[in-house]
Amino acid sequence: MKRKIRFLRGTPGLSAYGVWLSMGNQGSEQAFFKSMVKEHCFVAAHTGGQTVEKNSPVLLYKQTGTCPVGRCLAEYIINTQETGTFALFLKDTEILNSRFSGTGAVRGLCAFDNLNKQNEIMLKNVGNTCKTSGENNAVDALLLLRLID
């Protein structure tokens, strides 16, 4: 049985990097991304805010790691100014149970099978055009992929 887990938050607060610093860690955003990487992990992010048109991908830039092949857990976080609806896509196909909506800091989780290391994974806006928040060059979109058993 597959379950969809959805976390919605509407209250702005510290970015993930800010929380990491407040926990006593030190270093750049790159050090923050590297601290999250375990074996078989991929991290992509965007900073500074962006406008995401309907049916368009969220801009994400690879930070570290490679997209794992096998059963993956995807965690994605978007900080939106308006209500947005997002989903993960593997190539051109929406990943089952990956769609989530919300305003503010929105987090989603889903598991999926990636059978080909050449597959392109994309976080896409499937709702109305919306803007993400990235004041002071904060992270406004983050995607983590981990290999699970």
C-alpha positions in Angstrom: 0.0 0.0 0.0 1.4 3.4 -1.0 0.8 6.4 1.2 1.0 10.0 0.4 2.6 12.1 3.1 1.9 15.9 2.9 3.2 18.6 5.2 1.7 22.1 4.8 2.9 25.2 6.6 1.9 28.7 6.0 4.1 30.6 8.5 7.3 32.0 7.2 10.4 31.4 9.2 14.1 30.5 8.9 15.3 28.8 5.8 16.6 25.3 6.1 20.1 26.7 6.0 19.2 29.2 8.7 17.9 26.4 11.0 21.1 24.5 10.4 23.1 27.5 11.5 20.9 28.1 14.5 21.7 24.5 15.6 25.3 25.5 16.1 26.6 24.5 12.7 29.0 26.7 10.8 29.8 27.1 7.1 28.5 28.2 3.7 25.4 27.0 2.0 27.6 24.5 0.1 28.8 23.1 3.4 25.1 22.8 4.5 24.2 20.9 1.3 27.2 18.6 1.7 26.2 17.9 5.4 23.0 16.4 4.1 24.6 14.0 1.7 24.9 10.4 2.6 25.8 7.7 0.2 23.5 7.6 -2.8 22.0 11.1 -2.3 21.3 13.9 -4.7 20.7 17.6 -3.7 19.4 20.4 -5.9 18.4 23.9 -4.9 17.6 27.4 -6.0 18.2 30.7 -4.1 16.9 34.2 -4.5 13.3 33.7 -5.5 11.7 33.0 -8.9 8.4 33.3 -10.8 7.2 29.8 -11.9 4.7 29.8 -14.7 1.9 27.2 -14.9 3.2 23.9 -16.3 6.8 25.0 -16.0 9.7 23.5 -14.0 11.0 25.1 -10.8 14.6 26.1 -11.4 16.9 23.9 -9.4 20.7 23.6 -9.7 22.6 20.5 -8.7 24.5 21.0 -5.5 26.1 17.6 -4.9 25.6 13.9 -5.6 24.1 12.0 -8.5 20.5 10.9 -9.0 20.3 7.4 -7.5 18.9 4.4 -9.4 16.4 2.2 -7.5 13.8 2.9 -4.9 14.1 6.6 -4.0 12.7 8.9 -1.3 12.1 12.4 -2.6 11.8 15.4 -0.2 11.0 18.7 -1.7 10.5 22.1 -0.1 9.2 25.3 -1.8 8.8 28.6 -0.1 5.9 30.4 -2.0 4.4 33.8 -1.7 1.1 32.6 -3.2 -0.7 29.2 -3.2 1.2 26.9 -5.5 0.6 23.3 -6.6 3.7 21.3 -7.5 4.5 17.7 -8.5 7.6 15.7 -9.3 8.1 14.4 -12.8 10.4 11.7 -14.1 11.1 12.6 -17.7 7.6 13.8 -18.8 5.6 11.6 -16.5 4.2 12.8 -13.2 5.3 10.7 -10.2 2.3 9.1 -8.5 1.4 10.7 -5.1 4.0 13.5 -5.5 1.5 16.4 -5.9 1.3 19.0 -3.1 -0.2 22.5 -2.6 0.2 25.3 -0.1 1.5 28.8 0.7 4.6 29.7 2.6 7.1 26.9 3.4 5.6 23.8 1.9 7.2 20.4 2.2 6.3 17.1 0.4 7.6 13.6 0.5 7.1 10.6 -1.8 8.7 7.4 -2.8 9.2 6.3 -6.4 11.3 3.8 -8.5 14.0 5.3 -10.7 15.1 2.5 -13.0 17.4 4.6 -15.3 20.2 6.9 -14.2 19.7 8.9 -17.3 16.1 9.9 -16.2 15.7 13.6 -15.6 13.8 14.5 -12.4 11.9 17.8 -12.3 9.9 19.7 -9.8 7.1 21.3 -11.8 4.4 23.9 -11.1 1.1 22.2 -12.1 -1.1 25.0 -10.8 -1.4 28.8 -11.4 1.7 31.0 -11.8 3.3 31.7 -8.5 6.3 33.4 -7.0 8.8 31.8 -4.6 10.4 33.8 -1.7 14.1 34.1 -1.6 14.9 37.3 0.3 18.5 37.9 1.0 19.4 35.1 -1.4 17.7 32.5 0.8 17.0 29.0 -0.5 13.5 29.1 -2.0 13.4 25.6 -3.5 15.2 22.4 -2.4 15.0 18.8 -3.7 16.7 15.9 -1.9 16.7 12.3 -3.3 17.9 9.4 -1.2 18.1 5.7 -2.1 16.0 3.5 0.2 15.7 -0.2 0.6 
